[in-house]
């Protein structure tokens, strides 16, 4: 345990040192040698705790290393004010506002630099305002953690801009590469805006605005985004032409160096493997809507919310608190308290320890739970026993409350985890409708004496995939029918919305667990997904009855080992079986009412089935089920047969 604690402590110190080092490096990203907006943003993002203190330390060291004396003092003062504002308003409603940290980064530098700006011209004021706006913008954009690496790259590009080798600037190369990367990931307007911002900040490092870099990178970002409609090579080529040749058209100095820097950035971009880039899909040359990007961000938000439900490592309340509180109430004014708790303390503690197990098991104490020597010597034993009963009742009530709250927390956390899985899962592609090669049929029959069937089934065809869905509600009658019908409807909506079967089942399973807490009923789920073109199939089971696959003269039985969705453990996946339905193969799904008295007869029936319309096989299975207890429960049968040709025959009974 000591080794683990020491390891965690070292990891924490390593994170703090890395945060301080990054903030120190970002201090080198200076505008006009007076302002370091990226370092101030890092201090604001650190918050009011130890991480903010580490960022403040890095900003202080950076101010001493990279700034002149007076400018360094102003920078350190601005960083200290940003951190002080976070500490002063920590935990308040003001601090929880999303505008608080950006506002602090914008106001504090102005407050510190205001005396030095008095009497200076418009350019000095504009530069200070621009630095404050950049700091606020970085904090606002960093709320999306996906953008944080790009903001760091932007800051380090500005930091490296003053470093040159024969007029060649690595900082300008990194800025051009950053613009090209954003053109790959975002649309043309966003890429142009990023190029304008990066180029403008690169031009402000020398103390006077250089608009050529801003215009060239903005044009290059827009051109690269247009080129992404075809390929990455086109994007790199158009970026090279637009950003590299733009300075020449403005008669800028050293335009040949700029052309070489742009070529280096485009080459570095092309060296990145394509699989590492999340490129937005295109259809007929048009970029699709940013819905997948929104889903990814929503999924990350739900994941963060799910992780916030992690139980805190707090020690469980000891049963000894029952006797401690009772003794404190009763024994405090007893004339024999010194005899019991000082001279014979070990005997008193042993008596309480012996009485603890039966007390917690029964919920109240009895005289025989204690040793006879203790009950005979205690002059206030009846009063003490009443106090112990009161404290035991409160202890058990608190334990039950914590257990219920833990269960509710786990269910709520599971809901957020399932939402993340649905949002981040790849949607099932809308396949073109192929030639139907599967013949399907299903039949439902209620329990004898009932008018509604507690089993519900549905056959869904989406593009080239056929889904056979069977849900069996607990019991029979109206309540079971309502539960199974709800499960079928939810799954149908998920599947038709393009959600893959596994995240759809897991999401529905978590919802069923919540319903189980209220209604006490559950539903089994059986889902078979068959690709008509290849015969590849996947069978998903949440506590469902066995299914059967006939290939030639052999029959394979597939049973589920898990529980129904409402009874399964949180985050427990359904049983999954991969199948291949060859030509002439038949798959049969049944509810437990069909095989209530065993399934050997069903396997023999399938093994001897010599083919024919699938509705005849369904009718024969139901008829044989009557002879094997099928009238005592609801019955459901689904059959799918894969053939080469032939129109589909879907029959519902």
NORPE-V299445 format. One record per residue. N is the residue number from 0. RES is the residue in one letter. PSI is psi in whole degrees, -180 to 180 (NA if undefined). Layout:
n->{N | N}
res->{RES | RES}
psi->{PSI | PSI}
This chain:
n->{0 | 1 | 2 | 3 | 4 | 5 | 6 | 7 | 8 | 9 | 10 | 11 | 12 | 13 | 14 | 15 | 16 | 17 | 18 | 19 | 20 | 21 | 22 | 23 | 24 | 25 | 26 | 27 | 28 | 29 | 30 | 31 | 32 | 33 | 34 | 35 | 36 | 37 | 38 | 39 | 40 | 41 | 42 | 43 | 44 | 45 | 46 | 47 | 48 | 49 | 50 | 51 | 52 | 53 | 54 | 55 | 56 | 57 | 58 | 59 | 60 | 61 | 62 | 63 | 64 | 65 | 66 | 67 | 68 | 69 | 70 | 71 | 72 | 73 | 74 | 75 | 76 | 77 | 78 | 79 | 80 | 81 | 82 | 83 | 84 | 85 | 86 | 87 | 88 | 89 | 90 | 91 | 92 | 93 | 94 | 95 | 96 | 97 | 98 | 99 | 100 | 101 | 102 | 103 | 104 | 105 | 106 | 107 | 108 | 109 | 110 | 111 | 112 | 113 | 114 | 115 | 116 | 117 | 118 | 119 | 120 | 121 | 122 | 123 | 124 | 125 | 126 | 127 | 128 | 129 | 130 | 131 | 132 | 133 | 134 | 135 | 136 | 137 | 138 | 139 | 140 | 141 | 142 | 143 | 144 | 145 | 146 | 147 | 148 | 149 | 150 | 151 | 152 | 153 | 154 | 155 | 156 | 157 | 158 | 159 | 160 | 161 | 162 | 163 | 164 | 165 | 166 | 167 | 168 | 169 | 170 | 171 | 172 | 173 | 174 | 175 | 176 | 177 | 178 | 179 | 180 | 181 | 182 | 183 | 184 | 185 | 186 | 187 | 188 | 189 | 190 | 191 | 192 | 193 | 194 | 195 | 196 | 197 | 198 | 199 | 200 | 201 | 202 | 203 | 204 | 205 | 206 | 207 | 208 | 209 | 210 | 211 | 212 | 213 | 214 | 215 | 216 | 217 | 218 | 219 | 220 | 221 | 222 | 223 | 224 | 225 | 226 | 227 | 228 | 229 | 230 | 231 | 232 | 233 | 234 | 235 | 236 | 237 | 238 | 239 | 240 | 241 | 242 | 243 | 244 | 245 | 246 | 247 | 248 | 249 | 250 | 251 | 252 | 253 | 254 | 255 | 256 | 257 | 258 | 259 | 260 | 261 | 262 | 263 | 264 | 265 | 266 | 267 | 268 | 269 | 270 | 271 | 272 | 273 | 274 | 275 | 276 | 277 | 278 | 279 | 280 | 281 | 282 | 283 | 284 | 285 | 286 | 287 | 288 | 289 | 290 | 291 | 292 | 293 | 294 | 295 | 296 | 297 | 298 | 299 | 300 | 301 | 302 | 303 | 304 | 305 | 306 | 307 | 308 | 309 | 310 | 311 | 312 | 313 | 314 | 315 | 316 | 317 | 318 | 319 | 320 | 321 | 322 | 323 | 324 | 325 | 326 | 327 | 328 | 329 | 330 | 331 | 332 | 333 | 334 | 335 | 336 | 337 | 338 | 339 | 340 | 341 | 342 | 343 | 344 | 345 | 346 | 347 | 348 | 349 | 350 | 351 | 352 | 353 | 354 | 355 | 356 | 357 | 358 | 359 | 360 | 361 | 362 | 363 | 364 | 365 | 366 | 367 | 368 | 369 | 370 | 371 | 372 | 373 | 374 | 375 | 376 | 377 | 378 | 379 | 380 | 381 | 382 | 383 | 384 | 385 | 386 | 387 | 388 | 389 | 390 | 391 | 392 | 393 | 394 | 395 | 396 | 397 | 398 | 399 | 400 | 401 | 402 | 403 | 404 | 405 | 406 | 407 | 408 | 409 | 410 | 411 | 412 | 413 | 414 | 415 | 416 | 417 | 418 | 419 | 420 | 421 | 422 | 423 | 424 | 425 | 426 | 427 | 428 | 429 | 430 | 431 | 432 | 433 | 434 | 435 | 436 | 437 | 438 | 439 | 440 | 441 | 442 | 443 | 444 | 445 | 446 | 447 | 448 | 449 | 450 | 451 | 452 | 453 | 454 | 455 | 456 | 457 | 458 | 459 | 460 | 461 | 462 | 463 | 464 | 465 | 466 | 467 | 468 | 469 | 470 | 471 | 472 | 473 | 474 | 475 | 476 | 477 | 478 | 479 | 480 | 481 | 482 | 483 | 484 | 485 | 486 | 487 | 488 | 489 | 490 | 491 | 492 | 493 | 494 | 495 | 496 | 497 | 498 | 499 | 500 | 501 | 502 | 503 | 504 | 505 | 506 | 507 | 508 | 509 | 510 | 511 | 512 | 513 | 514 | 515 | 516 | 517 | 518 | 519 | 520 | 521 | 522 | 523 | 524 | 525 | 526 | 527 | 528 | 529 | 530 | 531 | 532 | 533 | 534 | 535 | 536 | 537 | 538 | 539 | 540 | 541 | 542 | 543 | 544 | 545 | 546 | 547 | 548 | 549 | 550 | 551 | 552 | 553 | 554 | 555 | 556 | 557 | 558 | 559 | 560 | 561 | 562 | 563 | 564 | 565 | 566 | 567 | 568 | 569 | 570 | 571 | 572 | 573 | 574 | 575 | 576 | 577 | 578 | 579 | 580 | 581 | 582 | 583 | 584 | 585 | 586 | 587 | 588 | 589 | 590 | 591 | 592 | 593 | 594 | 595 | 596 | 597 | 598 | 599 | 600 | 601 | 602 | 603 | 604 | 605 | 606 | 607 | 608 | 609 | 610 | 611 | 612 | 613 | 614 | 615 | 616 | 617 | 618 | 619 | 620 | 621 | 622 | 623 | 624 | 625 | 626 | 627 | 628 | 629 | 630 | 631 | 632 | 633 | 634 | 635 | 636 | 637 | 638 | 639 | 640 | 641 | 642 | 643 | 644 | 645 | 646 | 647 | 648 | 649 | 650 | 651 | 652}
res->{X | X | X | X | X | X | X | X | X | X | X | X | X | X | X | X | X | X | X | X | X | X | X | X | X | X | X | X | X | X | X | X | X | X | X | X | X | X | X | X | X | X | X | X | X | X | X | X | X | X | X | X | X | X | X | X | X | X | X | X | X | X | X | X | X | X | X | X | X | X | X | X | X | X | X | X | X | X | X | X | X | X | X | X | X | X | X | X | X | X | X | X | X | X | X | X | X | X | X | X | X | X | X | X | X | X | X | X | X | X | X | X | X | X | X | X | X | X | X | X | X | X | X | X | X | X | X | X | X | X | X | X | X | X | X | X | X | X | X | X | X | X | X | X | X | X | X | X | X | X | X | X | X | X | X | X | X | X | X | X | X | X | X | X | X | X | X | X | X | X | X | X | X | X | X | X | X | X | X | X | X | X | X | X | X | X | X | X | X | X | X | X | X | X | X | X | X | X | X | X | X | X | X | X | X | X | X | X | X | X | X | X | X | X | X | X | X | X | X | X | X | X | X | X | X | X | X | X | X | X | X | X | X | X | X | X | X | X | X | X | X | X | X | X | X | X | X | X | X | X | X | X | X | X | X | X | X | X | X | X | X | X | X | X | X | X | X | X | X | X | X | X | X | X | X | X | X | X | X | X | X | X | X | X | X | X | X | X | X | X | X | X | X | X | X | X | X | X | X | X | X | X | X | X | X | X | X | X | X | X | X | X | X | X | X | X | X | X | X | X | X | X | X | X | X | X | X | X | X | X | X | X | X | X | X | X | X | X | X | X | X | X | X | X | X | X | X | X | X | X | X | X | X | X | X | X | X | X | X | X | X | X | X | X | X | X | X | X | X | X | X | X | X | X | X | X | X | X | X | X | X | X | X | X | X | X | X | X | X | X | X | X | X | X | X | X | X | X | X | X | X | X | X | X | X | X | X | X | X | X | X | X | X | X | X | X | X | X | X | X | X | X | X | X | X | X | X | X | X | X | X | X | X | X | X | X | X | X | X | X | X | X | X | X | X | X | X | X | X | X | X | X | X | X | X | X | X | X | X | X | X | X | X | X | X | X | X | X | X | X | X | X | X | X | X | X | X | X | X | X | X | X | X | X | X | X | X | X | X | X | X | X | X | X | X | X | X | X | X | X | X | X | X | X | X | X | X | X | X | X | X | X | X | X | X | X | X | X | X | X | X | X | X | X | X | X | X | X | X | X | X | X | X | X | X | X | X | X | X | X | X | X | X | X | X | X | X | X | X | X | X | X | X | X | X | X | X | X | X | X | X | X | X | X | X | X | X | X | X | X | X | X | X | X | X | X | X | X | X | X | X | X | X | X | X | X | X | X | X | X | X | X | X | X | X | X | X | X | X | X | X | X | X | X | X | X | X | X | X | X | X | X | X | X | X | X | X | X | X | X | X | X | X | X | X | X | X | X | X | X | X | X | X | X | X | X | X | X | X | X | X | X | X | X | X | X | X | X | X | X | X | X | X}
psi->{-38 | -38 | -42 | -44 | -39 | -39 | -44 | -39 | -42 | -40 | -40 | -43 | -36 | -40 | -43 | -42 | -40 | -39 | -42 | -40 | -41 | -43 | -39 | -43 | -36 | -20 | -25 | -16 | 86 | 144 | 120 | 20 | 11 | -25 | 142 | 76 | -32 | -37 | -40 | -39 | -38 | -39 | -43 | -40 | -25 | -23 | -161 | -3 | -153 | -27 | -39 | -37 | -38 | -42 | -38 | -40 | -44 | -39 | -37 | -44 | -41 | -39 | -35 | -31 | -41 | -11 | 154 | 167 | -55 | -43 | -36 | -41 | -43 | -39 | -45 | -38 | -42 | -42 | -39 | -39 | -38 | -46 | -39 | -38 | -41 | -38 | -43 | -39 | 13 | 131 | -8 | 170 | -31 | -42 | -29 | -10 | 138 | -12 | -6 | -54 | -43 | -38 | -39 | -41 | -26 | -36 | -41 | -45 | -37 | -41 | -38 | -42 | -6 | -47 | -35 | -19 | -12 | 128 | -1 | 170 | -176 | -36 | -41 | -43 | -43 | -38 | -40 | -43 | -39 | -41 | -42 | -41 | -38 | -42 | -45 | -39 | -41 | -41 | -42 | -43 | -31 | -8 | -29 | 107 | -20 | -26 | -14 | -43 | -37 | -35 | -38 | -42 | -41 | -47 | -43 | -27 | -42 | -36 | -35 | -7 | -40 | -16 | 122 | 149 | 104 | 48 | -1 | 126 | 116 | -32 | -42 | -33 | -44 | -39 | -41 | -40 | -41 | -43 | -41 | -38 | -43 | -31 | -30 | -38 | -26 | -179 | 180 | -37 | -43 | -41 | -39 | -40 | -41 | -44 | -40 | -44 | -45 | -46 | -38 | -43 | -35 | -35 | -19 | -4 | -24 | -1 | -14 | 142 | 135 | 100 | -14 | -43 | -40 | -45 | -43 | -43 | -34 | -45 | -40 | -41 | -43 | -44 | -38 | -40 | -36 | -38 | -24 | -11 | -20 | -57 | 171 | -36 | -42 | -40 | -44 | -40 | -45 | -36 | -42 | -42 | -44 | -51 | -32 | -35 | -10 | -44 | -32 | -36 | -21 | 8 | 39 | 154 | 150 | 39 | -25 | -36 | -42 | -38 | -41 | -41 | -40 | -39 | -40 | -43 | -43 | -39 | -43 | -35 | -43 | -21 | -13 | 129 | 140 | -30 | -17 | -7 | 134 | 89 | 131 | 134 | 154 | 150 | 116 | 40 | 0 | 134 | 136 | 169 | 157 | 27 | -43 | -38 | -40 | -42 | -39 | -40 | -42 | -40 | -41 | -36 | -43 | -35 | -42 | -39 | -38 | -44 | -24 | -15 | 3 | 131 | 138 | 139 | 78 | 141 | 145 | 142 | 131 | 142 | -18 | -19 | -26 | -50 | -35 | -46 | -39 | -43 | -37 | -32 | -43 | -44 | -10 | -42 | 15 | 141 | -16 | 16 | -36 | -36 | -39 | -40 | -4 | -55 | -36 | 43 | -42 | -38 | -38 | -45 | -37 | -37 | -43 | -40 | -39 | -32 | -12 | -51 | -50 | -31 | -48 | -33 | -37 | -29 | -8 | 157 | 155 | 158 | -34 | -11 | -22 | 151 | 148 | -34 | -34 | -47 | -31 | -30 | -22 | 117 | -15 | 36 | -44 | -42 | -39 | -40 | -38 | -41 | -39 | -40 | -42 | -45 | -36 | -39 | -44 | -38 | -47 | -35 | -41 | -39 | -42 | -40 | -45 | -38 | -43 | -41 | -37 | -40 | -42 | -41 | -42 | -40 | -42 | -42 | -38 | -36 | -44 | -36 | -41 | -37 | -40 | -42 | -41 | -43 | -35 | -13 | 147 | 128 | 145 | 122 | 143 | 99 | 148 | 143 | 124 | 176 | 128 | 126 | 10 | 130 | 127 | 156 | 152 | 156 | 140 | 144 | 126 | 166 | 149 | 127 | -7 | 150 | -23 | 140 | 130 | -10 | 138 | 144 | 160 | 147 | 122 | 130 | 117 | 106 | -121 | 15 | 137 | 127 | 127 | 119 | 131 | 124 | 133 | 110 | 153 | 130 | -147 | 174 | -159 | -42 | -46 | -38 | -42 | -42 | -48 | -37 | -37 | -44 | -42 | -43 | -42 | -46 | -38 | -41 | -41 | -47 | -44 | -21 | -3 | 10 | 137 | 154 | -42 | -53 | -30 | -44 | -42 | -37 | -44 | -35 | -42 | -36 | -38 | -33 | -37 | -40 | -34 | -34 | -27 | -47 | -23 | 9 | 159 | 169 | 135 | 153 | 132 | 119 | 128 | 123 | 123 | 126 | 116 | -32 | -35 | -19 | 0 | 133 | 153 | 131 | 124 | 134 | 129 | 84 | 18 | 166 | 169 | 152 | 166 | 140 | 124 | 122 | 109 | -123 | 3 | 150 | 129 | 129 | 129 | 110 | 158 | 137 | -17 | 178 | 166 | 162 | -41 | -23 | -12 | 159 | 149 | 141 | 21 | 129 | 156 | 165 | 131 | 131 | 127 | 136 | 165 | 116 | 105 | -179 | 128 | -4 | 150 | 133 | 135 | 129 | 133 | 160 | 170 | -19 | -27 | -37 | 37 | -31 | 31 | 162 | 12 | -38 | -37 | -40 | -39 | -40 | -45 | -39 | -33 | 1 | 125 | 18 | 174 | -180 | 141 | -25 | -25 | -38 | -40 | -47 | -37 | -38 | -43 | -38 | -43 | -31 | -30 | -32 | -5 | 42 | 16 | -17 | -10 | -4 | 166 | 147 | 141 | 139 | 131 | 137 | 137 | 132 | 132 | 125 | 171 | -51 | 175 | 143 | 149 | 143 | 107 | 122 | 129 | 130 | NA}
